């Protein structure tokens, strides 16, 4: 609605219509409406016999509208979206006309005419784009991408330096746009998990550049004949009381183990747990497909090990970022100890004078570096490659703690002011030492009645069909089944007529069939029509969900042809295997070439009928 009351000439009814018309328009739409209305006003004031075209031709020139700036984001966990929304709001405040688009909503045909573009995009896993950005990245990288001599741009990449191909997608887009003739406004930002240290100055550069652009456009306008137009802007919705930076202290109501104890056929024994937390009084709301963010604390034993290895005093006061606290507190709650990163590895190698470690950072050693990151934590590096660290230097070198996101395993319509999680507790032996996951161990150590800092992270790309009559196919091996528990609960609560089909897999039927009784009840009650299971190690040959997909290919393709939505949740590698199986199904049962099958799946993604939540 307008930021100020409608002008006096409008009746209440007209004011209401105007509000409804402008409520969902972006800046570009509002500028277009303002010009259209001005044209109508001019036409209705013309003398008899004078056409609009003649009047426009004879009229003095009108100043150009505010320069248009486009902000495009590609986000897997919400960080890129948050930054893009912040940037968009700040750019609008400069007077620019701003359009903010998720990557999969960007009309690629418009790229050739784009004048000013800011891209905020994350990199997933082994250098992959976020799911919402696959189409745009492929278009820009491909042969159909146009030459862009008219475009000025800047790219902010987000990533995790514990992965070898850190911010790879941001780098690819930045270099490719330059190849196509676009002008880079300023250098690319590559943000690690401590996002703000890179993102904040990058955003400020974008704001300063846009302010300069707007000032130039204003100065070149013809003031004597310019129409004065005050753009209508939506009222800012009030921010939620709790978010990533202001988490809610949620009480742990219950927690129990889902996987059974190890047995003769599962000697390692997986520890998967179900947690229920209270959101009462938080004002937090979520939908199936959303995630819960948790700010963890490192295991105390791991903190003690780091202190002992480096012979540092945990009570020593350390100041960083204008904050002073004991070293033990920095290591316990403010710094990452369970994830290695390139910057810390490089700093430690320099202190240790270790050429072998430094060599791992070379591009040709990417695979070796990936294996190191996958198998070692900070404590392992300190043990195997000794070096001296002061308390201050250590805190400066370690990455800030980042929240962990878990797919929500409940429907709020079903559980009320609660939120449920399905979490694999990571704990394993590394030589003579024990290693833990940070957040999973934090949850496992939390007693019922204790409180944990949490917030809700929306995932608009992973939503149930708006039409409850649509069928859904869900592929969720292991803890990837969590959001599909929420999906089935939600569909039962709203009496959806669409059918539900679940593919679930894990190593062993006896010990790892998560939520077995719930699925059996759902089938009995008509809330789950099909379930296909793949317990990989219960027979001589391993069987995974992608094999079950191929086995059920004919029925699965029929569901898709009749409008079903397809969902995948779980590990990145599994998601790629499932995608390959789905391609085979579409090619075989749809009688399509490999290229046509790819186009078919791309169309499903564009229609919002193929969604992935992989990590």
For each residue, the residues with C-beta under 8 A, 3 or more apart:
1: 19 22 23 234 235
2: 5 6 18 19 22 232
3: 232 233 234 235
4:
5: 2 15
6: 2 10 14 15 18 19
7: 10
8:
9:
10: 6 7 14 15 18
11: 14 15
12: 15 16
13: 16 17
14: 6 10 11 17 18
15: 5 6 10 11 12 18 19
16: 12 13 19 20
17: 13 14 20 21
18: 2 6 10 14 15 21 22
19: 1 2 6 15 16 22 23
20: 16 17 23
21: 17 18 25 33
22: 1 2 18 19 25 30 33 232
23: 1 19 20 234
24:
25: 21 22 29 30 33
26: 29 30 98 99 100
27: 30 31 66 68 92 96 97 98 99 231 233
28: 31 32 68 97 99
29: 25 26 32 33
30: 22 25 26 27 33 34 97 231 232 233
31: 27 28 34 35 65 66 97 229 231
32: 28 29 35 36
33: 21 22 25 29 30 36 37
34: 30 31 37 38 229 231
35: 31 32 38 39 65
36: 32 33 39 40
37: 33 34 40 41
38: 34 35 41 42 227 229
39: 35 36 42 43 52 56
40: 36 37 43 44
41: 37 38 44 45
42: 38 39 45 46 52 55 56 59
43: 39 40 46 52 55
44: 40 41
45: 41 42
46: 42 43 50 51 52 55
47: 50
48:
49:
50: 46 47 54 55
51: 46 54 55
52: 39 42 43 46 55 56
53: 56 57
54: 50 51 57 58
55: 42 43 46 50 51 52 58 59
56: 39 42 52 53 59
57: 53 54
58: 54 55
59: 42 55 56 62
60: 222 224 225
61: 222 225
62: 59 222 225 226 227
63: 221 222 223 225 226 227
64: 67 217 220 221
65: 31 35 68 97 229
66: 27 31 95 96 97 214 217 231
67: 64 96 97 115 116 210 213 214 217
68: 27 28 65 96 97 98 99 115 116
69: 91 96 97 98 99 116 117 118 210 213
70: 98 99 101 106 114 116 117 118
71: 84 87 88 91 98 99 100 101 117 118 119 120
72: 84 101 102 103 106 117 118 119 120 121 136
73: 80 81 83 84 100 101 102 103 119 120 121
74: 80 102 103 119 120 121 122 129 130 132 133 136 137 169
75: 78 79 80 81 84 102 120 121 122 130 132
76: 80 122 124 130 131 132 615
77: 122 291 405 457
78: 75 81 82 291 405 457 458 459
79: 75 82 83 122 158 195
80: 73 74 75 76 83 84 120 121 122 130 156 158
81: 73 75 78 84 85 102
82: 78 79 85 86 244
83: 73 79 80 86 87 120 156 158 195 199 203
84: 71 72 73 75 80 81 87 88 100 118 120
85: 81 82 88 89 100
86: 82 83 89 90 203
87: 71 83 84 90 91 118 120 203 206 207
88: 71 84 85 91 92 98 100
89: 85 86 92 93
90: 86 87 93 94 203 207
91: 69 71 87 88 94 96 98 206 207 210
92: 27 88 89 95 96 97 98 233
93: 89 90
94: 90 91 207 210 211 214
95: 66 92 214 218
96: 27 66 67 68 69 91 92 210 213 214
97: 27 28 30 31 65 66 67 68 69 92 231
98: 26 27 68 69 70 71 88 91 92
99: 26 27 28 68 69 70 71
100: 26 71 73 84 85 88
101: 70 71 72 73 105 106
102: 72 73 74 75 81 105 106 132 460
103: 72 73 74 106 121 130 132 133 135 136 137
104: 132 133 134 135 136 461 605 606
105: 101 102
106: 70 72 101 102 103 110 111 136
107: 110
108: 111 135 136 139
109: 112
110: 106 107 113 114
111: 106 108 114 139 140 145 146 148 151
112: 109 146 147 148
113: 110 150
114: 70 110 111 117 148 150 151
115: 67 68 150 151 152
116: 67 68 69 70 151 152 153 210 213
117: 69 70 71 72 114 151 152 153 182
118: 69 70 71 72 84 87 153 154 155 156 206
119: 71 72 73 74 153 154 155 156 170 173
120: 71 72 73 74 75 80 83 84 87 155 156 158
121: 72 73 74 75 80 103 129 130 133 155 156 157 158 169 170 173
122: 74 75 76 77 79 80 130 157 158 159 169
123: 127 128 129 157 158 159 160 163 165 166 167 168 169 170
124: 76 128 129 130 572 614 615
125: 128 163 572 614
126: 163 164 165 370 572
127: 123 163 165 168 169
128: 123 124 125 169 572
129: 74 121 123 124 133 134 137 169
130: 74 75 76 80 103 121 122 124 133 134 169
131: 76 134 461 605 611 612 614
132: 74 75 76 102 103 104 461
133: 74 103 104 121 129 130 136 137 169
134: 104 129 130 131 137 138 605
135: 103 104 108 138 139 602 605 606
136: 72 74 103 104 106 108 133 139 140
137: 74 103 129 133 134 140 141 169 172 173
138: 134 135 141 142
139: 108 111 135 136 142 144 145
140: 111 136 137 145 173 176 177 180
141: 137 138 145 172 176
142: 138 139 145
143:
144: 139
145: 111 139 140 141 142 176 180
146: 111 112 180
147: 112 180 181
148: 111 112 114 151 177 180 181 182
149: 181 182
150: 113 114 115
151: 111 114 115 116 117 148 177 180 181 182 183
152: 115 116 117 182 183 184 185
153: 116 117 118 119 177 182 183 184 185
154: 118 119 184 185 186 188 202 205 206 209
155: 118 119 120 121 170 173 174 177 188 189
156: 80 83 118 119 120 121 170 188 189 191 198 199 202 203
157: 121 122 123 167 169 170 171 174 188 189 190 191
158: 79 80 83 120 121 122 123 167 170 191 195 199
159: 122 123 163 166 167 168 170 190 191 192
160: 123 163 166 192 193 339 341
161: 166 192 193 341 342 343 399
162: 339 340 341 342 373
163: 123 125 126 127 159 160 166 370 373
164: 126 342 366 367 369 370 373
165: 123 126 127 168 366
166: 123 159 160 161 163 190 192 342
167: 123 157 158 159 170 171 190 191
168: 123 127 159 165 171 172
169: 74 121 122 123 127 128 129 130 133 137 157 172 173
170: 119 121 123 155 156 157 158 159 167 173 174 188 189 190
171: 157 167 168 174 175 188 190
172: 137 141 168 169 175 176
173: 119 121 137 140 155 169 170 176 177
174: 155 157 170 171 177 178 184 188
175: 171 172 178 179
176: 140 141 145 172 173 179 180
177: 140 148 151 153 155 173 174 180 182 184
178: 174 175 181 182 184
179: 175 176
180: 140 145 146 147 148 151 176 177
181: 147 148 149 151 178
182: 117 148 149 151 152 153 177 178
183: 151 152 153
184: 152 153 154 174 177 178 187 188
185: 152 153 154 205 206 209
186: 154 205 209
187: 184
188: 154 155 156 157 170 171 174 184
189: 155 156 157 170 198 199 201 202
190: 157 159 166 167 170 171 198
191: 156 157 158 159 167 194 195 197 198 199 202
192: 159 160 161 166 195 197 198 341 343 399
193: 160 161 336 341 399 400 402
194: 191 197 198 399 400 402
195: 79 83 158 191 192 198 199
196: 199 200
197: 191 192 194 200
198: 156 189 190 191 192 194 195 201 202
199: 83 156 158 189 191 195 196 202 203
200: 196 197 203 204
201: 189 198 204 205
202: 154 156 189 191 198 199 205 206
203: 83 86 87 90 156 199 200 206 207
204: 200 201 207 208
205: 154 185 186 201 202 208 209
206: 87 91 118 154 185 202 203 209 210
207: 87 90 91 94 203 204 210 211
208: 204 205 211 212
209: 154 185 186 205 206 212 213
210: 67 69 91 94 96 116 206 207 213 214
211: 94 207 208 214 215
212: 208 209 215 216
213: 67 69 96 116 209 210 216 217
214: 66 67 94 95 96 210 211 217 218
215: 211 212 218 219
216: 212 213 219 220
217: 64 66 67 213 214 220 221
218: 95 214 215 221
219: 215 216
220: 64 216 217
221: 63 64 217 218 226
222: 60 61 62 63 225 226
223: 63 226
224: 60
225: 60 61 62 63 222
226: 62 63 221 222 223
227: 38 62 63
228:
229: 31 34 38 65
230:
231: 27 30 31 34 66 97
232: 2 3 22 30
233: 3 27 30 92
234: 1 3 23
235: 1 3
236:
237:
238:
239: 243
240: 243 283 284
241: 246 248 282 283
242: 246 247 248 282 283 284 455
243: 239 240 246 247 455
244: 82 247 293 403 455 457
245:
246: 241 242 243 455
247: 242 243 244 293 295 403 453 454 455
248: 241 242 279 282 284 453 454 455
249: 451 452 453 454
250: 277 278 279 282 419 451 452 453 454
251: 277 278 280 449 450 451
252: 255 275 276 277 443 446 447 448 449 450 451 452
253: 276 277 278 418 448
254: 274 275 276 448
255: 252 273 274 275 276 443 444 446 448
256: 273 274
257: 260 271 272 273 274
258: 272 273 274 422 514 515
259: 269 270 271 272 511 512 514
260: 257 263 510 511 512
261: 269 511
262: 266 267 268 269 511
263: 260 266 267 269 510 511
264: 267
265: 508 510 511 537 538
266: 262 263 269 270 507 508 510 511 512 537
267: 262 263 264
268: 262
269: 259 261 262 263 266 511
270: 259 266 424 506 507 511 512
271: 257 259 424 425 427 444
272: 257 258 259 422 423 424 425 478 479 512 514
273: 255 256 257 258 422 423 424 425 443 444
274: 254 255 256 257 258 409 420 421 422 423
275: 252 254 255 420 421 423 443
276: 252 253 254 255 415 418 419 420 421
277: 250 251 252 253 292 418 419 420 421 452 454
278: 250 251 253 417 418
279: 248 250 282 284 417 418 419
280: 251 417
281: 417
282: 241 242 248 250 279 417
283: 240 241 242
284: 240 242 248 279 419 455 456
285: 412 456
286: 290 292 408 412 419 456 458
287: 290 412 458 463
288: 408 411 463 464 483 486 487 489 490
289: 407 408 459 462 463 464 483 486 487 611 613
290: 286 287 408 456 457 458 459 462
291: 77 78 405 406 407 408 456 457 459
292: 277 286 405 406 408 419 421 454 455 456 457
293: 244 247 403 404 405 454 455 456 457
294: 403 404 405 406 439 442 443 452 453 454
295: 247 333 401 403 452 453 454
296: 401 403 404 438 439 441 442
297: 332 333 438 442
298: 302 303 331 332 333 335 337 338 401 438 442
299: 302 303 436 438 441 442 445
300: 303 304 332
301: 304 305 434
302: 298 299 305 306 337 338 377 379 435 436
303: 298 299 300 306 307 314 328 331 332 337
304: 300 301 307 308 314
305: 301 302 308 309 379 433
306: 302 303 309 310 312 331 337 378 379 382
307: 303 304 310 311 312 313 314 327 328 331
308: 304 305 311
309: 305 306 379 382 383
310: 306 307 382 388 389 394
311: 307 308
312: 306 307 316 327 389 390 391 394
313: 307 316 327 391
314: 303 304 307 326 327 328 331
315: 326 327 328
316: 312 313 326 327 391
317: 324 325 326 327
318: 324 325 326 327 330 391 392 395
319: 322 323 324 392
320: 323 330 392 395 396
321:
322: 319
323: 319 320
324: 317 318 319
325: 317 318 329 330 334
326: 314 315 316 317 318 329 330
327: 307 312 313 314 315 316 317 318 330 331 391 394 395
328: 303 307 314 315 331 332
329: 325 326 332 333 334
330: 318 320 325 326 327 333 334 335 395
331: 298 303 306 307 314 327 328 334 335 337 395 398
332: 297 298 300 303 328 329
333: 295 297 298 329 330 401
334: 325 329 330 331 395 400 401
335: 298 330 331 395 398 399 400 401
336: 193 339 341 378 398 399 400 401 402 438
337: 298 302 303 306 331 377 378 379 398 438
338: 298 302 377 378 435 436 437 438
339: 160 162 336 373 377 378 399 438
340: 162 344 345 372 373 376 377 378 381
341: 160 161 162 192 193 336 344 345 399
342: 161 162 164 166 345 346 361 369
343: 161 192 346 347 397 399
344: 340 341 347 348 378 397 398 399
345: 340 341 342 348 349 357 360 361 372 381
346: 342 343 349 350 358 361
347: 343 344 350 351 397
348: 344 345 351 352 354 357 381 382 385 387 397
349: 345 346 352 354 355 357 358 361 385
350: 346 347 353 358
351: 347 348 387 388 389
352: 348 349 357 385 386 387
353: 350
354: 348 349 357 358 385 387
355: 349 358 359
356: 359 360
357: 345 348 349 352 354 360 361 385
358: 346 349 350 354 355 361
359: 355 356 362 365
360: 345 356 357 365 368 369 372
361: 342 345 346 349 357 358 365 369
362: 359 365
363: 366
364:
365: 359 360 361 362 368 369
366: 164 165 363 369 370
367: 164 370 371
368: 360 365 371 372
369: 164 342 360 361 365 366 372 373
370: 126 163 164 366 367 373 374
371: 367 368 374 375
372: 340 345 360 368 369 375 376
373: 162 163 164 339 340 369 370 376
374: 370 371
375: 371 372 380
376: 340 372 373 380 381 384
377: 302 337 338 339 340 380 381 430 435
378: 306 336 337 338 339 340 344 381 382 398
379: 302 305 306 309 337 382 383 433 435
380: 375 376 377 383 384 430 433 435
381: 340 345 348 376 377 378 384 385
382: 306 309 310 348 378 379 385 386 387
383: 309 379 380 386 433
384: 376 380 381
385: 348 349 352 354 357 381 382
386: 352 382 383
387: 348 351 352 354 382
388: 310 351
389: 310 312 351 393 394 397
390: 312 393 394
391: 312 313 316 318 327 394 395
392: 318 319 320 395 396
393: 389 390 396 397
394: 310 312 327 389 390 391 397 398
395: 318 320 327 330 331 334 335 391 392 398
396: 320 392 393
397: 343 344 347 348 389 393 394
398: 331 335 336 337 344 378 394 395
399: 161 192 193 194 335 336 339 341 343 344 402
400: 193 194 334 335 336
401: 295 296 298 333 334 335 336 438
402: 193 194 336 399
403: 244 247 293 294 295 296 455
404: 293 294 296 438 439
405: 77 78 291 292 293 294 457 615
406: 291 292 294 421 422 423 439 482
407: 289 291 422 479 480 482 483 569 613
408: 286 288 289 290 291 292 419 420 421 482 483 486
409: 274 420 421 422 482 483 485 486
410: 414 415 418 419 420 485 486 489
411: 288 414 415 486 487 489 490 493
412: 285 286 287 415 416 417 418 419
413: 489 490 493 494
414: 410 411 489 490 492 493
415: 276 410 411 412 418 419 420 489
416: 412
417: 278 279 280 281 282 412
418: 253 276 277 278 279 410 412 415
419: 250 276 277 279 284 286 292 408 410 412 415 454 456
420: 274 275 276 277 408 409 410 415 485 486
421: 274 275 276 277 292 406 408 409 443 482
422: 258 272 273 274 406 407 409 479 481 482 485 514
423: 272 273 274 275 406 439 440 443 479
424: 270 271 272 273 437 440 478 479
425: 271 272 273 437 440 441 443 444
426: 435 436 437 440 441
427: 271 434 435 436 437 441 444
428: 434 435
429: 433 434 435
430: 377 380 433 434 435
431:
432:
433: 305 379 380 383 429 430
434: 301 427 428 429 430
435: 302 338 377 379 380 426 427 428 429 430
436: 299 302 338 426 427 440 441
437: 338 424 425 426 427 440 441
438: 296 297 298 299 336 337 338 339 401 404 441 442
439: 294 296 404 406 423 442 443
440: 423 424 425 426 436 437 443 444
441: 296 299 425 426 427 436 437 438 444 445
442: 294 296 297 298 299 438 439 445 446 452
443: 252 255 273 275 294 421 423 425 439 440 446 452
444: 255 271 273 425 427 440 441
445: 299 441 442
446: 252 255 442 443 450 452
447: 252 450
448: 252 253 254 255
449: 251 252
450: 251 252 446 447
451: 249 250 251 252
452: 249 250 252 277 294 295 442 443 446
453: 247 248 249 250 294 295
454: 247 248 249 250 277 292 293 294 295 419
455: 242 243 244 246 247 248 284 292 293 403
456: 284 285 286 290 291 292 293 419
457: 77 78 244 290 291 292 293 405
458: 78 286 287 290
459: 78 289 290 291 462 463 613
460: 102 463
461: 104 131 132 608 611 613
462: 289 290 459 483 567 569 611 612 613
463: 287 288 289 459 460 466 608 611
464: 288 289 468 472 487 490 491 565
465: 468 470 472 498 565 609
466: 463
467: 470 498
468: 464 465 491 494 495 496 497 498
469: 496 497 498
470: 465 467 498 563 564 565
471: 498 499 500 501 559 562 563 564 565
472: 464 465 487 491 498 499 500 501 564 565 566 567
473: 501 503 556 559 560 564 565 566 567
474: 484 487 500 501 502 503 567 569
475: 480 503 545 549 566 567 568 569 570 578
476: 480 481 482 483 484 502 503 504 567 568 569 570
477: 480 481 503 504 505 506 534 544 545 570 574
478: 272 424 481 505 506 514 570 571
479: 272 407 422 423 424 482 514 570
480: 407 475 476 477 483 568 569 570 571 574 613
481: 422 476 477 478 484 485 502 504 514 515 569
482: 406 407 408 409 421 422 476 479 485 486 569
483: 288 289 407 408 409 462 476 480 486 487 567 569 613
484: 474 476 481 487 488 502 567 569
485: 409 410 420 422 481 482 488 489 515 518
486: 288 289 408 409 410 411 420 482 483 489 490
487: 288 289 411 464 472 474 483 484 490 491 500 567
488: 484 485 491 492 500 502 522 527 528
489: 288 410 411 413 414 415 485 486 492 493
490: 288 411 413 414 464 486 487 493 494 496
491: 464 468 472 487 488 494 496 498 500 527
492: 414 488 489 495 496 522 525 527
493: 411 413 414 489 490
494: 413 468 490 491
495: 468 492
496: 468 469 490 491 492
497: 468 469
498: 465 467 468 469 470 471 472 491
499: 471 472 529 530 559
500: 471 472 474 487 488 491 522 527 528 529 530
501: 471 472 473 474 528 529 530 531 532 556 559 564
502: 474 476 481 484 488 519 528 530 531 532
503: 473 474 475 476 477 531 532 534 545 548 549
504: 476 477 481 513 514 519 531 532 533 534 545
505: 477 478 533 534 535 536 543 544 545 548
506: 270 477 478 512 513 514 535 536
507: 266 270 511 512 535 536 537 538
508: 265 266 511 512 535 537 538
509: 512 513 533 535 538
510: 260 263 265 266 513
511: 259 260 261 262 263 265 266 269 270 507 508
512: 259 260 266 270 272 506 507 508 509 535
513: 504 506 509 510 516 533 535
514: 258 259 272 422 478 479 481 504 506
515: 258 481 485 518 519
516: 513 519 520
517: 520 521
518: 485 515 521 522
519: 502 504 515 516 522 523 528 531
520: 516 517 523 524
521: 517 518 524 525
522: 488 492 500 518 519 525 527 528
523: 519 520 526 527 528 529 531
524: 520 521
525: 492 521 522
526: 523 529
527: 488 491 492 500 522 523
528: 488 500 501 502 519 522 523 531
529: 499 500 501 523 526
530: 499 500 501 502
531: 501 502 503 504 519 523 528
532: 501 502 503 504 545 548 551 552
533: 504 505 509 513 548
534: 477 503 504 505 543 544 545 547 548
535: 505 506 507 508 509 512 513 538 543
536: 505 506 507 542 543 544
537: 265 266 507 508 542
538: 265 507 508 509 535
539: 542 543
540:
541:
542: 536 537 539
543: 505 534 535 536 539 547 548
544: 477 505 534 536 547 548 574 577
545: 475 477 503 504 505 532 534 548 549 574 578
546: 549 550 574 577 578 580 581
547: 534 543 544 550 551 581
548: 503 505 532 533 534 543 544 545 551 552
549: 475 503 545 546 552 553 556 578 581 582 585
550: 546 547 553 581 584 585
551: 532 547 548
552: 532 548 549 555 556
553: 549 550 556 557 584 585 588 589
554: 557 558 589
555: 552 558 559
556: 473 501 549 552 553 559 560 585 589
557: 553 554 560 561 585 586 589 590
558: 554 555 561 562 589
559: 471 473 499 501 555 556 562 564
560: 473 556 557 563 564 566 586 604 609
561: 557 558 590
562: 471 558 559
563: 470 471 560 609
564: 470 471 472 473 501 559 560 609
565: 464 465 470 471 472 473 608 609 610 611
566: 472 473 475 560 582 604 609 610 611
567: 462 472 473 474 475 476 483 484 487 611 612 613
568: 475 476 480 574 575 578 579 611 612 613 614
569: 407 462 474 475 476 480 481 482 483 484 612 613 614
570: 475 476 477 478 479 480 574 575 614 615
571: 478 480 574 575 614 615
572: 124 125 126 128 575 576 614 615
573: 576 577
574: 477 480 544 545 546 568 570 571 577 578 614
575: 568 570 571 572 578 579 612 614
576: 572 573 579 580
577: 544 546 573 574 580 581
578: 475 545 546 549 568 574 575 581 582
579: 568 575 576 582 583 601
580: 546 576 577 583 584
581: 546 547 549 550 577 578 584 585
582: 549 566 578 579 585 586 601
583: 579 580 586 587 594 597 598 601
584: 550 553 580 581 587 588
585: 549 550 553 556 557 581 582 588 589
586: 557 560 582 583 589 590 592 597 600 601
587: 583 584 590 591 592 593 594 596 597
588: 553 584 585 591
589: 553 554 556 557 558 585 586
590: 557 561 586 587 596 597 600
591: 587 588
592: 586 587 596 597 600
593: 587 596 597
594: 583 587 597 598
595: 598 599
596: 587 590 592 593 599 600
597: 583 586 587 590 592 593 594 600 601
598: 583 594 595 601 602
599: 595 596 602 603
600: 586 590 592 596 597 603 604
601: 579 582 583 586 597 598 604 605 610
602: 135 598 599 605 606
603: 599 600 606 607
604: 560 566 600 601 607 609 610
605: 104 131 134 135 601 602 608 609 610 611
606: 104 135 602 603
607: 603 604 610
608: 461 463 565 605 611
609: 465 560 563 564 565 566 604 605
610: 565 566 601 604 605 607
611: 131 289 461 462 463 565 566 567 568 605 608
612: 131 462 567 568 569 575
613: 289 407 459 461 462 480 483 567 568 569
614: 124 125 131 568 569 570 571 572 574 575
615: 76 124 405 570 571 572
